[in-house]
């Protein structure tokens, strides 16, 4: 496989994962009133990464800080997240879920896990094992050279 084919393979993986596991699901998910997909991604990131700065969270979500500020602002106003001053850096703020935010994230996670589970159940058991070994391998490799600083 030459470099262009390698690049295309990575792009294809991103597209297939995004559409197969995420876009197809959110197209049918009933978000809480006032919440869209970007808001829910934010809640899910905070669910799995509590007490994160706005800058780090915007990087995790692949959003520019200026684009993320209104997202965080709306979640603050709606009571899904709280912003507290970072005790290690008085200039920075850390974001966390409120109980309302945790409830929304848990409901989304439960529904999404059921959806993904229904897809995974259609895979032959031998392929399922290979699939998860491959996912773990990709995750390990990506963590080795991906930083959100």
C-alpha positions as CSV (number, residue, x, y, z in Angstrom):
1,X,0.0,0.0,0.0
2,X,1.5,3.3,-1.0
3,X,1.3,6.5,1.0
4,X,-1.7,7.8,-0.8
5,X,-3.6,4.6,-0.3
6,X,-2.6,4.7,3.4
7,X,-3.9,8.2,3.7
8,X,-7.2,7.2,2.0
9,X,-7.5,4.2,4.3
10,X,-7.3,6.5,7.4
11,X,-9.8,8.9,5.9
12,X,-12.2,6.0,5.0
13,X,-11.9,4.7,8.6
14,X,-12.8,8.1,10.1
15,X,-15.8,8.4,7.7
16,X,-17.1,4.9,8.3
17,X,-16.7,5.1,12.1
18,X,-18.4,8.5,12.2
19,X,-21.3,7.5,10.0
20,X,-21.7,3.9,11.2
21,X,-21.5,4.5,14.9
22,X,-22.4,8.2,15.4
23,X,-24.3,10.0,12.6
24,X,-26.7,7.2,12.0
25,X,-27.4,7.1,15.8
26,X,-27.8,10.8,16.4
27,X,-30.1,11.2,13.4
28,X,-32.8,9.3,15.4
29,X,-31.9,10.3,19.0
30,X,-34.2,12.7,20.7
31,X,-31.9,15.3,22.3
32,X,-33.2,17.3,25.3
33,X,-34.8,20.6,24.3
34,X,-32.2,23.2,23.4
35,X,-29.4,20.6,23.0
36,X,-27.8,19.6,19.7
37,X,-25.2,17.1,18.7
38,X,-22.2,19.4,19.6
39,X,-23.7,20.1,23.0
40,X,-24.1,16.3,23.6
41,X,-20.5,15.6,22.4
42,X,-19.4,18.2,25.0
43,X,-21.4,16.5,27.7
44,X,-20.0,13.1,26.8
45,X,-16.4,14.5,26.8
46,X,-17.0,15.9,30.2
47,X,-18.6,12.7,31.4
48,X,-15.4,10.8,30.4
49,X,-12.9,13.6,31.2
50,X,-14.2,15.6,34.2
51,X,-12.5,18.8,35.4
52,X,-11.1,19.9,32.0
53,X,-10.3,23.4,30.9
54,X,-12.3,25.1,28.2
55,X,-9.1,25.2,26.0
56,X,-8.5,21.4,26.4
57,X,-12.1,20.5,25.9
58,X,-12.4,22.6,22.7
59,X,-9.3,20.8,21.4
60,X,-10.8,17.4,22.3
61,X,-13.9,18.3,20.3
62,X,-11.8,19.7,17.4
63,X,-13.4,23.1,17.8
64,X,-11.7,26.5,17.8
65,X,-11.9,28.2,21.2
66,X,-14.1,31.0,19.7
67,X,-16.5,28.4,18.3
68,X,-16.6,26.5,21.5
69,X,-17.4,29.5,23.8
70,X,-21.0,29.7,22.8
71,X,-21.5,25.9,23.1
72,X,-20.1,26.1,26.7
73,X,-22.1,29.3,27.4
74,X,-25.4,27.6,26.4
75,X,-24.7,24.5,28.5
76,X,-23.9,26.7,31.5
77,X,-27.1,28.7,31.0
78,X,-29.2,25.5,30.7
79,X,-27.6,24.1,33.8
80,X,-25.8,21.1,32.3
81,X,-22.3,22.2,33.2
82,X,-20.6,24.4,35.8
83,X,-17.4,26.4,35.5
84,X,-15.1,26.7,38.4
85,X,-11.8,28.5,38.8
86,X,-8.8,26.2,38.4
87,X,-7.0,26.1,41.8
88,X,-3.7,25.6,40.1
89,X,-4.1,28.5,37.7
90,X,-6.4,31.4,38.8
91,X,-6.7,32.6,35.1
92,X,-8.2,29.3,33.9
93,X,-11.5,27.6,34.5
94,X,-12.4,24.0,34.7
95,X,-15.7,22.6,33.4
96,X,-17.7,19.8,35.0
97,X,-21.1,18.3,34.6
98,X,-24.0,19.1,36.9
99,X,-26.3,16.3,38.0
100,X,-28.6,17.4,35.1
101,X,-25.6,17.1,32.7
102,X,-24.7,13.8,34.1
103,X,-28.3,12.5,33.7
104,X,-28.3,13.7,30.1
105,X,-24.9,12.1,29.4
106,X,-25.9,8.8,31.0
107,X,-29.2,8.6,29.0
108,X,-27.3,9.3,25.8
109,X,-24.6,6.8,26.6
110,X,-27.1,4.1,27.5
111,X,-29.0,4.6,24.3
112,X,-25.9,4.8,22.2
113,X,-24.4,1.7,23.8
114,X,-27.6,-0.2,23.0
115,X,-27.4,1.0,19.4
116,X,-23.8,0.0,19.0
117,X,-24.5,-3.3,20.7
118,X,-27.2,-4.0,18.1
119,X,-24.6,-3.4,15.3
120,X,-21.9,-5.4,17.0
121,X,-24.3,-8.4,17.5
122,X,-24.5,-8.8,13.7
123,X,-20.8,-9.5,13.4
124,X,-19.6,-13.1,13.3
125,X,-18.0,-13.9,16.7
126,X,-14.5,-14.5,15.1
127,X,-14.7,-11.1,13.3
128,X,-16.0,-9.5,16.5
129,X,-12.8,-10.5,18.4
130,X,-10.6,-9.2,15.6
131,X,-12.6,-6.0,15.4
132,X,-12.1,-5.2,19.1
133,X,-8.4,-6.2,19.0
134,X,-8.0,-3.8,16.0
135,X,-9.9,-1.0,17.8
136,X,-7.7,-1.4,20.9
137,X,-4.6,-1.4,18.7
138,X,-5.6,1.7,16.9
139,X,-6.5,3.4,20.2
140,X,-3.1,2.5,21.6
141,X,-1.2,3.8,18.6
142,X,-3.2,7.0,18.4
143,X,-2.6,7.7,22.1
144,X,1.1,7.3,21.6
145,X,1.3,10.4,19.3
146,X,-1.9,12.3,19.9
147,X,-1.8,15.1,22.5
148,X,-4.4,17.8,23.2
149,X,-1.9,20.4,24.4
